């Protein structure tokens, strides 16, 4: 029963999506880390290793979410905190996503953050879009885990059937030996 207690519930996805749509990206990351730690571990692995391998799609989506968190920080806390945030969370991935980062970092140049040039970055549509991408990433990660369980189950089934056949053959040979000895 312990496994069932730790199962991820559909409302977990909804809570994450709602937090993103409301601009509470810190809460969204807390929920993702709590319910989907493997996604955060993969993300952090690529941030810390200076690998030249292309990161998985989930890394890019979480990076976009970090960029949204940068935007929300800029909106609510101002330039200095946003710069500190960018140095800590965005810079480690700059080499992977330089173009994306540059499009977001341009916000530092504007005093009026919701002007014609930057309106798309601050719009609700952007939050909704990122929330949808995060939800899709989570569903894909669940599917992958389910597929692994199915493959493991199939392997166990094959191994059990093989063991049963071996036991039957062994029992059959023992029966033949007993029969020969009885004669």
N, C-alpha and C positions, 0 to 999 in steps of 0.2 A: 504493500500500500504506500510505502514511502515514495516510490517513483511517481505515483499518481498525485501525491501531495505537492510535488515539485514541478508538475506539468505547467506549461505556459498556457495561459488562458487568452481567448480572443480579445478580451477587454484590455490586456496588456498592450497590444498593438494600438488599440483605440486611444489609450492614455498617452502613449508616445505621440501619436498623430495629433491629438488635441493640444498637447504641450507645444509642439512645433507650430501649429496653426496660430496659437496664442502668443508666439514669440518667446516662450519660456524654454529656450534651448538647453539651459543648464539642467532643468528638470528632465528634458527629453534624454540627455546623455546619462543622467542618473538612472533613469528607467531602462535604457538600453543596456547599460553596464550591469544592472541588477538582473534583467531577464535574458540577456543575450551576451554574456561575457566573452564568448568566443569571437564575436564580431569586433569588440573593442580590443581584444588581445591581438587579433590580426592587424588591426589598424595601427596599434602602438608598435607592433613588430616592424612594420614597414617604416614607421617614423624614426625608429632608433637605428635600424640597420641601413647602411648606405648601399643597399643592394641596387643593382641596375636592372633587376627583374621588374617587369610591369606589375604594379600592384593589382589586386583583384578589384572588381567593380565595387564591392562593398567598401573598399578603402576610399574610392573616389566619392561615393555617396556620403560617407561619414566626413570626408574633407569638406564637401559642400555644406554639410550641416555645421561644421566648425566655422566656415565662412559666414554662414547665417548668424551664428553666435557672435562673430566679430561685428556684424552689422547691428545686431541688437545691443551689443555692448556700446558701440559708437552712438547709437540712438539714445540709450539710457544713461550712460556714464561718461561720455565724452572722449576726446582725443587721447589723453594720456593713458587711460585704462585700456582703450582699444589698441593702442600701440603695444602696450605690455602684453595684451592678449595675443596679438598677431605674432609677436616675437616668440611667445611660448608655444602656441598651437599651430600657427600657419607656416612659419618659416621652415620647420623641419621637412615639410613636403613641397617646398617651393620648386625644387628641381623636377618633381613629377607634374605639377599643375601650375606652372609659371603664368600661362595665359589667363587661367581662371583667377588666380590670385591677383594678378595685375588689374583685372576688371573690377575686383572688389576693393582693392587697396586705393583705387582712384578716389574713393569716397573721402579720404583724408584731405583732399585738396579743396573740398567744398565746405563752405560755412552753412549754406542752406542745403540741408541734406535731402530734402524732398523737392528738388528742382526737376526740370524736364529731363536732364541728363541722367539723373540717378533714381528717378521715380520707380523704375522697374525693380531696382534692388531693394527698395523699401516697401514695395506693394504686398498686399495680402496674397496675390497670385503667386508670388515667389515662395512664400511660406507654404502655401497649399501644395505647390509643385514639389518642394523638397519633402514635405510630409508624405506625399504619395510615393516618392522614390524610396524613402526610408521604409515605408510599409511594405513595398514590393521586395526590398532587400531582406527584410525580416521573414517574409513569406518564403522567399527562396532559401534562406538559411534553414528554415524549418523543414522544407521539402528535402533538402540535402540530408538532414539528420534522419528523416523518415526513410529516405532511400537507403542510407547506411544500415538502418535497423532491418529493413527488408532483405538486403543482401546478406547481412549476418544471419538472419533467420533462415534464409535459403541454404547457406553453408552449413548451419547446424542441422537442418533437416537432412541434407545429403550425407553428412557425417553419421547421423543417427541411423539412417537407412543402411549405410555401409556397415556399421557396427552390428545391426540386426542380422544382415546377411551373413557376416562373419560368424556370429554366434550360432545361427541356424546351421551353417556348414560344419562348424565344430561339433554341434550336438548330433548332427547326422553321422559324422565320422565316428563319434563315440558310440552311437547306437550300432553302427556296423561292426565295430570292434567287439562290443558286448555280444552281438549276435553270433559272430565268428567263434568267440570264446565259448559260448553256450553250446555250440554244436559239437 
